[in-house]
Amino acid sequence: MKAAGVDFIGNHKLSCIGTKNEVNGKPFIVLSGREADLFEQRQYKHIHVSISHTTQYAVAYVVIESER
């Protein structure tokens, strides 16, 4: 959510933001509902995501490209 400049998460539905994998295992973000609408309204182009984990920790890094 920080990648989109969101300060307060209460106005966003995390259930509308998900991840899937391409055939080669590369993860990608899937948006639905209001979150997909906001993506278009803010003129974002692409969302890039990198996910890594160990037995104890998980981390994800997201970069959003925009037209601006």
MODELLER restraints for C-alpha pairs under 7 A, 6 or more apart:
rsr = mdl.restraints
at = mdl.atoms
rsr.add(forms.Gaussian(group=physical.xy_distance, feature=features.Distance(at['CA:3:A'], at['CA:62:A']), mean=6.36, stdev=0.5))
rsr.add(forms.Gaussian(group=physical.xy_distance, feature=features.Distance(at['CA:3:A'], at['CA:63:A']), mean=6.05, stdev=0.5))
rsr.add(forms.Gaussian(group=physical.xy_distance, feature=features.Distance(at['CA:3:A'], at['CA:64:A']), mean=6.14, stdev=0.5))
rsr.add(forms.Gaussian(group=physical.xy_distance, feature=features.Distance(at['CA:4:A'], at['CA:64:A']), mean=6.92, stdev=0.5))
rsr.add(forms.Gaussian(group=physical.xy_distance, feature=features.Distance(at['CA:16:A'], at['CA:31:A']), mean=5.66, stdev=0.5))
rsr.add(forms.Gaussian(group=physical.xy_distance, feature=features.Distance(at['CA:16:A'], at['CA:32:A']), mean=4.95, stdev=0.5))
rsr.add(forms.Gaussian(group=physical.xy_distance, feature=features.Distance(at['CA:16:A'], at['CA:33:A']), mean=6.17, stdev=0.5))
rsr.add(forms.Gaussian(group=physical.xy_distance, feature=features.Distance(at['CA:16:A'], at['CA:35:A']), mean=6.26, stdev=0.5))
rsr.add(forms.Gaussian(group=physical.xy_distance, feature=features.Distance(at['CA:17:A'], at['CA:30:A']), mean=5.91, stdev=0.5))
rsr.add(forms.Gaussian(group=physical.xy_distance, feature=features.Distance(at['CA:17:A'], at['CA:31:A']), mean=4.87, stdev=0.5))
rsr.add(forms.Gaussian(group=physical.xy_distance, feature=features.Distance(at['CA:17:A'], at['CA:32:A']), mean=6.70, stdev=0.5))
rsr.add(forms.Gaussian(group=physical.xy_distance, feature=features.Distance(at['CA:18:A'], at['CA:29:A']), mean=5.71, stdev=0.5))
rsr.add(forms.Gaussian(group=physical.xy_distance, feature=features.Distance(at['CA:18:A'], at['CA:30:A']), mean=5.03, stdev=0.5))
rsr.add(forms.Gaussian(group=physical.xy_distance, feature=features.Distance(at['CA:18:A'], at['CA:31:A']), mean=6.48, stdev=0.5))
rsr.add(forms.Gaussian(group=physical.xy_distance, feature=features.Distance(at['CA:19:A'], at['CA:27:A']), mean=6.43, stdev=0.5))
rsr.add(forms.Gaussian(group=physical.xy_distance, feature=features.Distance(at['CA:19:A'], at['CA:28:A']), mean=5.51, stdev=0.5))
rsr.add(forms.Gaussian(group=physical.xy_distance, feature=features.Distance(at['CA:19:A'], at['CA:29:A']), mean=4.57, stdev=0.5))
rsr.add(forms.Gaussian(group=physical.xy_distance, feature=features.Distance(at['CA:19:A'], at['CA:30:A']), mean=5.61, stdev=0.5))
rsr.add(forms.Gaussian(group=physical.xy_distance, feature=features.Distance(at['CA:20:A'], at['CA:27:A']), mean=5.60, stdev=0.5))
rsr.add(forms.Gaussian(group=physical.xy_distance, feature=features.Distance(at['CA:20:A'], at['CA:28:A']), mean=5.54, stdev=0.5))
rsr.add(forms.Gaussian(group=physical.xy_distance, feature=features.Distance(at['CA:20:A'], at['CA:29:A']), mean=6.54, stdev=0.5))
rsr.add(forms.Gaussian(group=physical.xy_distance, feature=features.Distance(at['CA:20:A'], at['CA:30:A']), mean=7.00, stdev=0.5))
rsr.add(forms.Gaussian(group=physical.xy_distance, feature=features.Distance(at['CA:21:A'], at['CA:27:A']), mean=4.30, stdev=0.5))
rsr.add(forms.Gaussian(group=physical.xy_distance, feature=features.Distance(at['CA:21:A'], at['CA:28:A']), mean=6.03, stdev=0.5))
rsr.add(forms.Gaussian(group=physical.xy_distance, feature=features.Distance(at['CA:27:A'], at['CA:49:A']), mean=6.60, stdev=0.5))
rsr.add(forms.Gaussian(group=physical.xy_distance, feature=features.Distance(at['CA:27:A'], at['CA:50:A']), mean=6.96, stdev=0.5))
rsr.add(forms.Gaussian(group=physical.xy_distance, feature=features.Distance(at['CA:28:A'], at['CA:48:A']), mean=6.86, stdev=0.5))
rsr.add(forms.Gaussian(group=physical.xy_distance, feature=features.Distance(at['CA:28:A'], at['CA:49:A']), mean=6.14, stdev=0.5))
rsr.add(forms.Gaussian(group=physical.xy_distance, feature=features.Distance(at['CA:29:A'], at['CA:47:A']), mean=6.74, stdev=0.5))
rsr.add(forms.Gaussian(group=physical.xy_distance, feature=features.Distance(at['CA:43:A'], at['CA:66:A']), mean=5.88, stdev=0.5))
rsr.add(forms.Gaussian(group=physical.xy_distance, feature=features.Distance(at['CA:43:A'], at['CA:67:A']), mean=5.81, stdev=0.5))
rsr.add(forms.Gaussian(group=physical.xy_distance, feature=features.Distance(at['CA:44:A'], at['CA:64:A']), mean=6.84, stdev=0.5))
rsr.add(forms.Gaussian(group=physical.xy_distance, feature=features.Distance(at['CA:44:A'], at['CA:65:A']), mean=5.76, stdev=0.5))
rsr.add(forms.Gaussian(group=physical.xy_distance, feature=features.Distance(at['CA:44:A'], at['CA:66:A']), mean=3.99, stdev=0.5))
rsr.add(forms.Gaussian(group=physical.xy_distance, feature=features.Distance(at['CA:44:A'], at['CA:67:A']), mean=6.09, stdev=0.5))
rsr.add(forms.Gaussian(group=physical.xy_distance, feature=features.Distance(at['CA:45:A'], at['CA:65:A']), mean=5.33, stdev=0.5))
rsr.add(forms.Gaussian(group=physical.xy_distance, feature=features.Distance(at['CA:45:A'], at['CA:66:A']), mean=5.03, stdev=0.5))
rsr.add(forms.Gaussian(group=physical.xy_distance, feature=features.Distance(at['CA:45:A'], at['CA:67:A']), mean=6.35, stdev=0.5))
rsr.add(forms.Gaussian(group=physical.xy_distance, feature=features.Distance(at['CA:46:A'], at['CA:64:A']), mean=5.77, stdev=0.5))
rsr.add(forms.Gaussian(group=physical.xy_distance, feature=features.Distance(at['CA:46:A'], at['CA:65:A']), mean=5.15, stdev=0.5))
rsr.add(forms.Gaussian(group=physical.xy_distance, feature=features.Distance(at['CA:47:A'], at['CA:62:A']), mean=6.93, stdev=0.5))
rsr.add(forms.Gaussian(group=physical.xy_distance, feature=features.Distance(at['CA:47:A'], at['CA:63:A']), mean=5.81, stdev=0.5))
rsr.add(forms.Gaussian(group=physical.xy_distance, feature=features.Distance(at['CA:47:A'], at['CA:64:A']), mean=4.52, stdev=0.5))
rsr.add(forms.Gaussian(group=physical.xy_distance, feature=features.Distance(at['CA:47:A'], at['CA:65:A']), mean=6.42, stdev=0.5))
rsr.add(forms.Gaussian(group=physical.xy_distance, feature=features.Distance(at['CA:48:A'], at['CA:62:A']), mean=5.60, stdev=0.5))
rsr.add(forms.Gaussian(group=physical.xy_distance, feature=features.Distance(at['CA:48:A'], at['CA:63:A']), mean=5.11, stdev=0.5))
rsr.add(forms.Gaussian(group=physical.xy_distance, feature=features.Distance(at['CA:48:A'], at['CA:64:A']), mean=6.32, stdev=0.5))
rsr.add(forms.Gaussian(group=physical.xy_distance, feature=features.Distance(at['CA:49:A'], at['CA:60:A']), mean=6.81, stdev=0.5))
rsr.add(forms.Gaussian(group=physical.xy_distance, feature=features.Distance(at['CA:49:A'], at['CA:61:A']), mean=5.60, stdev=0.5))
rsr.add(forms.Gaussian(group=physical.xy_distance, feature=features.Distance(at['CA:49:A'], at['CA:62:A']), mean=4.49, stdev=0.5))
rsr.add(forms.Gaussian(group=physical.xy_distance, feature=features.Distance(at['CA:49:A'], at['CA:63:A']), mean=6.52, stdev=0.5))
rsr.add(forms.Gaussian(group=physical.xy_distance, feature=features.Distance(at['CA:50:A'], at['CA:60:A']), mean=5.54, stdev=0.5))
rsr.add(forms.Gaussian(group=physical.xy_distance, feature=features.Distance(at['CA:50:A'], at['CA:61:A']), mean=5.18, stdev=0.5))
rsr.add(forms.Gaussian(group=physical.xy_distance, feature=features.Distance(at['CA:50:A'], at['CA:62:A']), mean=6.59, stdev=0.5))
rsr.add(forms.Gaussian(group=physical.xy_distance, feature=features.Distance(at['CA:51:A'], at['CA:59:A']), mean=5.82, stdev=0.5))
rsr.add(forms.Gaussian(group=physical.xy_distance, feature=features.Distance(at['CA:51:A'], at['CA:60:A']), mean=4.36, stdev=0.5))
rsr.add(forms.Gaussian(group=physical.xy_distance, feature=features.Distance(at['CA:51:A'], at['CA:61:A']), mean=6.54, stdev=0.5))
rsr.add(forms.Gaussian(group=physical.xy_distance, feature=features.Distance(at['CA:52:A'], at['CA:58:A']), mean=5.84, stdev=0.5))
rsr.add(forms.Gaussian(group=physical.xy_distance, feature=features.Distance(at['CA:52:A'], at['CA:59:A']), mean=5.43, stdev=0.5))
rsr.add(forms.Gaussian(group=physical.xy_distance, feature=features.Distance(at['CA:52:A'], at['CA:60:A']), mean=6.46, stdev=0.5))
rsr.add(forms.Gaussian(group=physical.xy_distance, feature=features.Distance(at['CA:53:A'], at['CA:59:A']), mean=6.19, stdev=0.5))
